[in-house]
Amino acid sequence: MKGWEAGLIASGLSLILEALGRNNPLLGLYGALTHLLGTPGAFNLLHRLLGYGEAAKALAFLAALGLFLLLHRLLWGWPYLLLALYLALAGPWGLLAGLWLFLPRGWSGERRQVLGLGLLALAALLLGRRREGARKASASLLLGQGSLYQVSKNPPFLDPDLRGRPYRLEVAGLVDRPLVLSLQDLMALPARELVHTLICISNPVGGDLVGCLRWKGVSLPALLERAGPKREARYLRFEAADGCVESLPLAELPEDALLAYAAFDPERGGYEPLWPSHGYPVRLLLPGRYGMKQPKWLTRIRLEAEKTLGYWAERGWSEEARVRPMSRIDWPPPGASLRVGEALEVRGIAFAGEKPVLAVEVSVDGGKGWERAELLPAPGPYAWRLWRYLWRPEAPGRQALLVRAWTREGPQDPTPRDPLPDGATGLHRVEVVVR
């Protein structure tokens, strides 16, 4: 089998899974390819040409995959092994595509090919276990850093690692008293704790790019008060060690905004420094905003009179990035086999940013009727809400479970929309079989 034939088969199987309501592996692999190319703007270009629907995602991925298949014979050996390993991070279909890209000359049983296949399988297995662990942990009230999703504008292994290096956080620009603070200086200031839910703007409906942790750090409003913003200061500009830039109107700074330098580990029962993948030594936390507005590896805060367009906003994502209400079913899993009359606890999470989640409703008949679920107490106003609903299936057959969250503005938006540019909307749907 040739590489392009394997890629076509993988794409076709992926489209079938998408039609059945499964997660879209094309999108994950496409994201990996565009990050590998270093051209996140390609995402926007292709969607401007093709629209924002699921078909556009598939076509966008096929275009990217086709480009790689055309170029695949320009590379061979260990460089292509690294590329195949990278593609394996997209999941099982990425593993298949990566394998055939690595073996454009076919399988010969050579030692190098056996080693490459083993490394690919190991990478996919480890990633699959990490993702499964993150989803299982989502039922917990608070996560640790090991269960929090990791998203970065940088390719894997190229995120900043500032451990063991001198660190300085500058507060400059239109301020009366510019500040230059080490990590020790920050830790010597009055500390605050914040239970805060991070959610990625690219999180799809039902996705696991969301997590709630207890953080520790310094109040950003209090730090700015020390610096003394000048009267003409209108905007905050945040700069990170990886070159990421974000901006926020000073008037919209939440009073609970935090410069976090530690996160609570529920298993060990104490705080630990931020992991490098989560922004060591300091990251920004802004309640009510998607993760793209909260840079990791923060090195500079400038107060300015003019607005700066952030890294992701320059690439077509939302400039405000306000969290849209969402909810998710964590149990039962898709395709679960249930018994008539046997009690089952349906459970999951709901989150709406700064807006309190007032209620969660569950439908067990595909959205025709809705019943109130039980909301569990939350440890803070910015924590996700755990919910549960006791259900006894009354008849055999396929059943579609849906969930929706309510805020003071009403139920969450049921209209299916892709994450680009303002965050996904729609209702999470899980189909089960009752026997």
C-alpha positions as CSV (number, residue, x, y, z in Angstrom):
1,M,0.0,0.0,0.0
2,K,1.3,3.5,-0.9
3,G,1.4,6.4,1.5
4,W,-1.4,8.3,-0.2
5,E,-3.6,5.3,-0.2
6,A,-3.2,4.8,3.5
7,G,-3.9,8.5,4.1
8,L,-7.1,8.3,2.0
9,I,-8.3,5.3,4.0
10,A,-7.5,6.9,7.3
11,S,-9.4,10.1,6.2
12,G,-12.4,8.1,5.0
13,L,-12.6,6.2,8.3
14,S,-12.3,9.5,10.2
15,L,-15.2,11.0,8.3
16,I,-17.3,7.9,9.1
17,L,-16.5,8.3,12.8
18,E,-17.4,12.0,12.5
19,A,-20.8,11.1,10.9
20,L,-21.4,8.8,13.9
21,G,-20.8,11.6,16.3
22,R,-17.3,10.6,17.5
23,N,-14.5,13.1,18.0
24,N,-13.0,14.3,14.8
25,P,-9.5,12.9,14.4
26,L,-9.0,15.0,11.3
27,L,-9.1,18.2,13.3
28,G,-6.6,16.9,15.8
29,L,-4.2,15.8,13.1
30,Y,-4.7,19.0,11.2
31,G,-3.9,21.0,14.2
32,A,-0.7,19.0,14.7
33,L,0.3,19.5,11.1
34,T,-0.3,23.3,11.2
35,H,1.7,23.6,14.4
36,L,4.5,21.5,12.9
37,L,4.5,23.8,9.8
38,G,4.7,26.8,12.1
39,T,1.7,28.4,10.2
40,P,-1.3,28.7,12.6
41,G,-2.6,31.4,10.1
42,A,-3.2,28.5,7.6
43,F,-6.1,27.5,9.9
44,N,-7.8,30.8,9.2
45,L,-6.9,30.9,5.5
46,L,-8.5,27.5,4.8
47,H,-11.6,28.3,6.8
48,R,-12.1,31.6,5.1
49,L,-12.0,29.6,1.8
50,L,-14.1,26.7,2.9
51,G,-16.2,28.0,5.8
52,Y,-16.4,26.7,9.4
53,G,-18.4,23.5,9.2
54,E,-17.3,20.0,9.8
55,A,-16.8,19.4,6.0
56,A,-14.5,22.4,6.0
57,K,-12.4,20.8,8.7
58,A,-12.2,17.6,6.8
59,L,-11.2,19.4,3.6
60,A,-8.7,21.6,5.4
61,F,-7.1,18.5,6.9
62,L,-7.0,16.7,3.6
63,A,-5.3,19.7,2.0
64,A,-2.6,19.7,4.7
65,L,-2.2,15.9,4.5
66,G,-2.0,16.1,0.7
67,L,0.8,18.6,1.0
68,F,2.7,16.4,3.3
69,L,2.2,13.3,1.0
70,L,3.6,15.3,-1.9
71,L,6.6,16.3,0.1
72,H,7.1,13.0,1.9
73,R,9.8,11.7,-0.4
74,L,12.0,14.7,0.2
75,L,12.7,13.3,3.7
76,W,13.8,9.9,4.7
77,G,15.3,8.1,7.7
78,W,15.4,9.7,11.2
79,P,14.0,13.1,10.1
80,Y,10.9,11.3,9.0
81,L,10.8,9.2,12.1
82,L,10.5,12.4,14.1
83,L,7.8,13.7,11.9
84,A,5.9,10.4,12.2
85,L,6.2,10.6,16.0
86,Y,4.8,14.1,15.9
87,L,1.8,12.9,13.9
88,A,1.3,10.1,16.3
89,L,0.4,12.7,18.9
90,A,-2.9,13.2,17.1
91,G,-4.2,9.8,18.2
92,P,-4.8,6.5,16.5
93,W,-5.5,7.9,13.0
94,G,-2.5,10.1,13.3
95,L,-0.6,7.0,14.2
96,L,-1.7,5.3,11.0
97,A,-0.9,8.3,8.8
98,G,2.4,8.8,10.6
99,L,3.3,5.1,10.1
100,W,2.7,5.2,6.4
101,L,4.5,8.5,6.0
102,F,7.4,6.9,7.8
103,L,7.3,3.9,5.5
104,P,6.8,5.4,2.0
105,R,8.8,2.5,0.6
106,G,6.7,-0.2,2.2
107,W,7.3,-2.6,5.1
108,S,10.5,-4.6,4.8
109,G,11.1,-5.6,8.4
110,E,14.3,-3.6,8.6
111,R,15.6,-2.9,12.1
112,R,15.0,0.8,11.6
113,Q,11.4,0.2,10.7
114,V,10.7,-2.1,13.6
115,L,12.2,0.5,16.0
116,G,10.2,3.2,14.4
117,L,7.0,1.3,14.7
118,G,7.7,0.5,18.3
119,L,8.4,4.2,19.1
120,L,5.2,5.2,17.4
121,A,3.1,2.7,19.2
122,L,4.7,3.7,22.6
123,A,4.0,7.4,21.9
124,A,0.4,6.7,21.0
125,L,-0.1,4.5,24.0
126,L,1.3,7.0,26.5
127,L,-0.7,9.9,25.0
128,G,-3.8,7.8,25.0
129,R,-3.4,7.0,28.7
130,R,-2.7,10.6,29.5
131,R,-5.9,11.7,27.7
132,E,-7.9,9.0,29.3
133,G,-6.6,9.9,32.7
134,A,-7.5,13.6,32.2
135,R,-11.1,12.7,31.3
136,K,-11.5,10.3,34.2
137,A,-10.1,13.0,36.5
138,S,-12.6,15.5,35.2
139,A,-15.2,14.1,37.7
140,S,-13.1,15.4,40.6
141,L,-13.9,18.7,42.2
142,L,-10.3,19.9,41.9
143,L,-7.6,18.6,39.5
144,G,-3.8,18.6,39.9
145,Q,-1.5,19.9,37.3
146,G,-1.0,16.4,35.9
147,S,-4.6,16.2,34.9
148,L,-4.9,19.7,33.4
149,Y,-4.9,20.0,29.6
150,Q,-1.8,21.4,27.9
151,V,-2.1,23.7,24.9
152,S,0.6,25.9,23.5
153,K,1.4,27.9,20.4
154,N,4.7,26.2,20.4
155,P,5.6,22.8,18.9
156,P,6.2,20.0,21.5
157,F,9.5,20.3,23.4
158,L,9.9,23.9,22.4
159,D,8.0,25.5,25.3
160,P,10.2,27.7,27.6
161,D,11.7,26.0,30.5
162,L,12.8,28.7,32.9
163,R,13.8,26.4,35.8
164,G,17.2,27.3,37.2
165,R,17.4,30.6,35.3
166,P,17.2,34.1,36.7
167,Y,13.6,35.4,36.5
168,R,12.4,38.9,36.4
169,L,8.8,40.2,36.0
170,E,8.7,43.8,34.8
171,V,5.8,46.1,35.4
172,A,6.5,49.1,33.1
173,G,5.0,51.6,30.7
174,L,2.6,54.2,31.9
175,V,3.2,53.8,35.6
176,D,4.6,56.1,38.3
177,R,6.8,53.4,39.9
178,P,8.1,50.8,37.5
179,L,8.7,47.4,39.1
180,V,11.2,44.6,38.5
181,L,10.4,41.6,40.7
182,S,12.1,38.2,41.1
183,L,10.1,35.1,41.9
184,Q,11.2,35.5,45.5
185,D,10.0,39.1,45.5
186,L,6.6,37.9,44.3
187,M,6.4,35.2,46.8
188,A,7.2,37.6,49.6
189,L,4.1,39.7,48.7
190,P,0.7,38.9,50.3
191,A,-0.5,35.6,48.8
192,R,-4.0,34.9,47.5
193,E,-5.6,31.6,46.7
194,L,-8.0,31.2,43.8
195,V,-10.1,28.3,42.6
196,H,-10.1,28.9,38.9
197,T,-11.3,26.9,35.9
198,L,-9.1,27.1,32.8
199,I,-10.8,26.3,29.5
200,C,-9.3,26.5,26.0
201,I,-11.1,28.5,23.3
202,S,-10.5,25.6,20.9
203,N,-12.3,23.1,23.2
204,P,-15.0,21.4,21.2
205,V,-18.4,20.5,22.6
206,G,-17.9,17.7,25.0
207,G,-14.1,18.2,24.9
208,D,-11.6,17.8,27.8
209,L,-9.6,21.0,27.3
210,V,-10.9,22.3,30.6
211,G,-9.9,21.9,34.2
212,C,-10.4,23.3,37.7
213,L,-7.5,23.9,40.0
214,R,-6.7,25.7,43.2
215,W,-4.0,28.3,42.5
216,K,-1.8,30.5,44.7
217,G,-0.2,33.8,43.7
218,V,-0.3,37.5,43.9
219,S,-3.3,39.8,43.2
220,L,-2.7,41.6,39.9
221,P,-4.8,44.6,40.8
222,A,-2.8,44.9,44.1
223,L,0.4,44.7,42.2
224,L,-0.7,47.4,39.7
225,E,-1.7,49.6,42.6
226,R,1.9,49.4,43.8
227,A,3.1,50.5,40.4
228,G,0.7,53.4,40.2
229,P,-1.0,53.5,36.7
230,K,-0.9,56.9,35.1
231,R,-4.1,58.6,34.2
232,E,-3.6,58.0,30.4
233,A,-3.1,54.2,30.9
234,R,-6.0,52.4,29.2
235,Y,-4.7,48.9,28.3
236,L,-2.6,46.1,29.8
237,R,-0.1,44.4,27.6
238,F,1.1,41.0,28.7
239,E,4.4,39.5,27.3
240,A,5.6,35.9,27.8
241,A,8.9,34.2,27.4
242,D,7.8,32.4,24.3
243,G,6.9,35.6,22.5
244,C,3.2,35.4,23.1
245,V,1.5,38.8,23.6
246,E,-2.0,39.5,25.0
247,S,-3.9,42.6,25.7
248,L,-6.8,43.6,28.0
249,P,-8.5,46.9,28.7
250,L,-7.5,48.1,32.1
251,A,-11.1,48.8,33.0
252,E,-12.0,45.1,32.3
253,L,-9.4,43.7,34.7
254,P,-11.2,41.3,37.1
255,E,-10.7,42.1,40.7
256,D,-9.7,38.4,41.2
257,A,-7.0,38.4,38.5
258,L,-4.0,36.5,39.7
259,L,-0.4,36.1,38.9
260,A,-0.1,32.4,39.9
261,Y,3.2,30.8,40.9
262,A,1.8,27.6,42.5
263,A,-1.0,25.1,42.2
264,F,-2.5,22.7,44.7
265,D,-1.9,19.0,44.4
266,P,-5.0,17.2,45.7
267,E,-3.1,13.9,46.0
268,R,-0.2,15.2,48.1
269,G,-2.3,17.8,49.9
270,G,-0.1,20.9,49.3
271,Y,1.0,23.5,46.9
272,E,3.7,22.9,44.3
273,P,5.5,25.2,41.9
274,L,3.9,25.5,38.4
275,W,5.1,22.9,36.0
276,P,7.0,24.2,33.0
277,S,4.2,23.1,30.8
278,H,1.8,25.2,32.8
279,G,3.8,28.3,32.9
280,Y,6.6,28.1,35.5
281,P,7.4,30.4,37.2
282,V,4.4,32.7,36.7
283,R,1.2,32.6,34.7
284,L,-1.7,35.0,34.4
285,L,-5.2,33.9,35.5
286,L,-8.2,36.0,34.3
287,P,-11.6,34.8,35.5
288,G,-14.2,34.8,32.7
289,R,-11.8,34.5,29.8
290,Y,-10.6,31.6,27.7
291,G,-7.1,30.3,28.3
292,M,-5.7,32.1,25.2
293,K,-6.0,35.4,27.2
294,Q,-4.0,34.1,30.1
295,P,-0.3,33.7,29.0
296,K,2.1,31.3,30.6
297,W,5.7,32.1,31.3
298,L,4.8,35.8,32.0
299,T,7.8,38.1,31.9
300,R,6.4,41.7,31.4
301,I,3.3,43.7,32.0
302,R,3.1,47.1,30.3
303,L,0.4,49.7,30.8
304,E,-0.3,51.5,27.5
305,A,-2.6,54.1,26.0
306,E,-3.2,52.1,22.8
307,K,-4.5,48.6,22.3
308,T,-2.3,45.8,21.3
309,L,-3.8,42.9,19.3
310,G,-2.9,39.6,21.0
311,Y,-1.1,36.7,19.4
312,W,-4.3,34.6,18.8
313,A,-6.5,37.6,17.9
314,E,-4.0,38.4,15.1
315,R,-4.8,34.9,13.8
316,G,-8.5,35.3,13.7
317,W,-9.5,34.2,17.2
318,S,-11.8,36.3,19.4
319,E,-10.3,39.5,20.8
320,E,-12.4,39.4,24.0
321,A,-12.3,35.6,24.4
322,R,-15.1,35.5,27.0
323,V,-16.1,32.0,28.1
324,R,-19.4,30.7,26.7
325,P,-21.5,28.5,28.9
326,M,-20.8,24.8,28.4
327,S,-21.7,21.5,29.9
328,R,-20.5,17.9,29.4
329,I,-21.5,14.3,30.1
330,D,-18.7,12.4,31.6
331,W,-20.6,9.2,32.5
332,P,-21.9,7.0,30.8
333,P,-19.4,7.0,27.9
334,P,-20.6,6.9,24.3
335,G,-21.8,3.4,23.3
336,A,-22.3,2.2,26.8
337,S,-24.5,-0.9,27.2
338,L,-27.2,-0.4,29.9
339,R,-30.0,-2.5,31.3
340,V,-33.7,-1.7,31.4
341,G,-34.7,-0.7,34.9
342,E,-31.2,-0.6,36.3
343,A,-30.3,2.7,38.0
344,L,-27.5,4.7,36.5
345,E,-25.9,7.9,37.8
346,V,-25.4,10.2,34.8
347,R,-22.8,12.8,35.7
348,G,-20.6,15.5,34.3
349,I,-19.5,19.1,34.6
350,A,-20.9,22.6,33.7
351,F,-19.1,25.9,33.5
352,A,-19.9,29.5,32.4
353,G,-16.9,31.6,33.3
354,E,-17.8,34.5,35.5
355,K,-21.5,33.7,35.2
356,P,-22.8,31.4,38.0
357,V,-24.3,28.1,36.7
358,L,-27.8,28.2,38.3
359,A,-29.0,24.8,37.0
360,V,-28.2,21.8,34.8
361,E,-30.8,19.8,32.9
362,V,-30.5,16.4,31.3
363,S,-32.5,14.9,28.5
364,V,-32.7,11.1,28.0
365,D,-34.8,11.2,24.8
366,G,-32.7,13.2,22.4
367,G,-33.8,16.7,23.6
368,K,-37.6,16.2,23.7
369,G,-37.9,16.5,27.4
370,W,-35.6,17.9,30.1
371,E,-35.2,17.1,33.8
372,R,-33.3,18.9,36.5
373,A,-30.0,17.4,37.6
374,E,-28.4,17.8,41.1
375,L,-25.7,20.4,41.3
376,L,-22.9,19.7,43.8
377,P,-21.4,22.5,45.9
378,A,-18.6,24.5,44.3
379,P,-15.5,25.7,46.1
380,G,-15.5,29.1,44.5
381,P,-17.4,31.3,42.0
382,Y,-15.0,30.4,39.2
383,A,-15.0,26.6,39.7
384,W,-16.8,24.3,37.4
385,R,-19.9,22.7,38.7
386,L,-20.2,19.0,39.1
387,W,-23.7,17.6,38.5
388,R,-25.4,14.2,38.7
389,Y,-28.7,12.7,37.6
390,L,-30.2,9.4,38.6
391,W,-31.8,7.6,35.5
392,R,-33.6,4.3,35.2
393,P,-34.0,3.4,31.5
394,E,-37.5,2.2,30.8
395,A,-37.3,0.7,27.4
396,P,-34.7,-1.0,25.2
397,G,-33.1,0.6,22.2
398,R,-30.6,3.4,21.4
399,Q,-31.0,6.5,23.7
400,A,-29.5,9.9,23.2
401,L,-28.5,11.8,26.4
402,L,-28.0,15.5,26.2
403,V,-27.1,18.1,28.9
404,R,-27.5,21.9,29.1
405,A,-26.5,24.5,31.7
406,W,-28.5,27.5,32.8
407,T,-27.2,30.9,33.8
408,R,-29.2,34.1,34.6
409,E,-29.3,34.7,30.9
410,G,-31.1,31.4,30.3
411,P,-30.0,28.0,28.8
412,Q,-26.7,27.6,27.0
413,D,-26.7,28.2,23.3
414,P,-27.8,24.9,21.6
415,T,-26.6,26.1,18.1
416,P,-23.7,23.9,17.0
417,R,-20.7,26.2,16.2
418,D,-17.1,25.5,15.8
419,P,-14.5,26.9,18.3
420,L,-13.1,29.4,15.8
421,P,-13.4,32.3,16.4
422,D,-15.4,32.8,19.7
423,G,-15.5,29.3,21.3
424,A,-17.7,26.3,20.5
425,T,-21.5,26.2,21.3
426,G,-24.0,23.4,21.1
427,L,-25.2,20.6,23.4
428,H,-23.1,17.6,24.3
429,R,-24.7,14.4,23.1
430,V,-23.9,10.9,24.2
431,E,-25.6,7.8,22.7
432,V,-26.0,4.6,24.7
433,V,-27.7,1.3,24.1
434,V,-30.3,0.0,26.5
435,R,-30.9,-3.8,26.5
